[in-house]
């Protein structure tokens, strides 16, 4: 799983995570813990936590993916 996520992450960002497996463990276990202490947390809040933790900018990423799909479809 972390290998696939890393490949996609690296496609859009300069990879600066030294311990990739450990980082994803921290993110996943942290999200599980967060949901346990706050079961009513919204999906949007969870996504924002992941975005901030991994220093992502999700809006341009979503636009870039759709643009790539359109480019691939036209080939």
Secondary structure, DSSP 4 states (H G I P E B T S, - for coil): -HHHHHHHHHHHS----SSHHHHHHHHHHHHHHHHHH-TT--HHHHHHHHHHHTT--HHHHHHHHHHHHHHHHT-
